[in-house]
Amino acid sequence: MAETLGTLADKIAIFELKRFHMAEQLERADASAEHKKSCREKLSILTEQRDDLAEELSGLYDDIASGRKKIKLYRQFKMYNDPKYKIKK
């Protein structure tokens, strides 16, 4: 499984921030009509991408809740700054 619940939630949060700031551009009094049109198109794309991720998150959650998929825990093994892993020359 390439995506996890956490990575999908993180990506959705990032898209929400992008959407928020793109929507702010539509409210600018000093923005040209061309700029607003471009921002409106980008906002539409960002919304579609966010919705795709939300659908994927929902499907993954359902699969995990029903037992169709299992969460696999990946252990972290850090070797740096640990004297027992230092190679003696």
C-alpha positions as CSV (number, residue, x, y, z in Angstrom):
1,M,0.0,0.0,0.0
2,A,1.7,3.2,-1.1
3,E,-0.6,5.5,0.8
4,T,-1.5,5.4,4.5
5,L,-4.4,7.1,6.3
6,G,-1.8,9.6,7.6
7,T,-0.2,10.5,4.3
8,L,-3.6,10.9,2.7
9,A,-4.8,13.2,5.5
10,D,-1.6,15.2,5.2
11,K,-2.0,15.6,1.5
12,I,-5.6,16.7,1.9
13,A,-4.6,19.3,4.5
14,I,-2.0,20.7,2.1
15,F,-4.6,20.9,-0.7
16,E,-6.9,22.7,1.7
17,L,-4.3,25.3,2.4
18,K,-3.6,25.8,-1.3
19,R,-7.4,26.1,-2.0
20,F,-7.7,28.6,0.9
21,H,-5.0,30.9,-0.5
22,M,-6.2,30.5,-4.1
23,A,-9.7,31.5,-3.0
24,E,-8.2,34.6,-1.3
25,Q,-6.9,35.7,-4.7
26,L,-10.4,35.8,-6.0
27,E,-11.3,38.4,-3.3
28,R,-8.4,40.8,-4.1
29,A,-9.7,44.1,-5.2
30,D,-6.5,44.9,-7.1
31,A,-6.4,41.6,-9.1
32,S,-7.1,41.7,-12.8
33,A,-10.0,39.8,-14.4
34,E,-7.4,37.6,-16.1
35,H,-5.7,36.8,-12.8
36,K,-9.0,35.9,-11.2
37,K,-9.9,33.7,-14.1
38,S,-6.6,31.9,-13.8
39,C,-7.1,31.5,-10.1
40,R,-10.7,30.2,-10.5
41,E,-9.4,27.5,-12.9
42,K,-6.6,26.5,-10.5
43,L,-9.1,26.5,-7.6
44,S,-11.3,24.1,-9.6
45,I,-8.4,21.8,-10.3
46,L,-7.2,21.9,-6.6
47,T,-10.8,21.1,-5.5
48,E,-11.0,18.1,-7.8
49,Q,-7.6,16.8,-6.6
50,R,-8.6,17.3,-3.0
51,D,-11.9,15.4,-3.6
52,D,-10.0,12.6,-5.3
53,L,-7.7,12.2,-2.2
54,A,-10.7,12.4,0.1
55,E,-12.4,9.6,-1.8
56,E,-9.2,7.5,-1.6
57,L,-9.0,8.2,2.1
58,S,-12.6,7.2,2.6
59,G,-12.1,4.0,0.6
60,L,-8.9,3.1,2.5
61,Y,-10.6,3.7,5.8
62,D,-13.5,1.5,4.8
63,D,-11.2,-1.3,3.7
64,I,-9.2,-1.2,6.9
65,A,-12.4,-1.0,9.1
66,S,-13.9,-4.0,7.2
67,G,-10.7,-6.0,7.4
68,R,-10.1,-6.1,3.7
69,K,-6.8,-4.3,4.3
70,K,-4.4,-4.4,7.2
71,I,-2.2,-1.6,8.5
72,K,1.4,-2.6,8.3
73,L,3.7,-1.0,10.9
74,Y,7.1,-0.1,9.6
75,R,9.7,0.1,12.3
76,Q,12.3,2.8,12.3
77,F,15.9,1.8,12.9
78,K,18.2,4.8,13.4
79,M,21.9,4.2,13.3
80,Y,23.3,7.6,13.2
81,N,24.8,9.1,16.4
82,D,24.7,5.7,18.1
83,P,28.2,4.7,19.2
84,K,27.5,0.9,18.9
85,Y,27.2,1.3,15.1
86,K,30.4,3.4,14.7
87,I,32.9,1.6,12.4
88,K,36.3,1.6,13.9
89,K,39.2,2.1,11.6
